[in-house]
Amino acid sequence: MLPGRGFGTRHPSGRVSLANLNEADYAKIGSAICKLFEEYVEKYNASTGSKANKNVVKK
């Protein structure tokens, strides 16, 4: 993980390189990111009473 300022951001940020991993690792990372977004949508829906679709990310 590196500071995001290399991309010219003015706010605190970071960047993560996913280069040169095994193909299976990319699949695991993709699944974990999808699950994380689904959890965020569930929390958002619970806190706002919204019904945002948590299945927007296609697997």
Secondary structure in CASP SS format (residue, H / E / C, confidence):
PFRMAT SS
TARGET T0000
AUTHOR 0000-0000-0000
METHOD secondary structure of the structure
MODEL  1
M C 1.00
L E 1.00
P E 1.00
G H 1.00
R H 1.00
G H 1.00
F H 1.00
G C 1.00
T C 1.00
R C 1.00
H C 1.00
P C 1.00
S C 1.00
G E 1.00
R E 1.00
V C 1.00
S C 1.00
L C 1.00
A C 1.00
N C 1.00
L C 1.00
N C 1.00
E H 1.00
A H 1.00
D H 1.00
Y H 1.00
A H 1.00
K H 1.00
I H 1.00
G H 1.00
S H 1.00
A H 1.00
I H 1.00
C H 1.00
K H 1.00
L H 1.00
F H 1.00
E H 1.00
E H 1.00
Y H 1.00
V H 1.00
E H 1.00
K H 1.00
Y H 1.00
N H 1.00
A H 1.00
S H 1.00
T H 1.00
G C 1.00
S C 1.00
K C 1.00
A C 1.00
N C 1.00
K C 1.00
N C 1.00
V C 1.00
V C 1.00
K C 1.00
K C 1.00
END
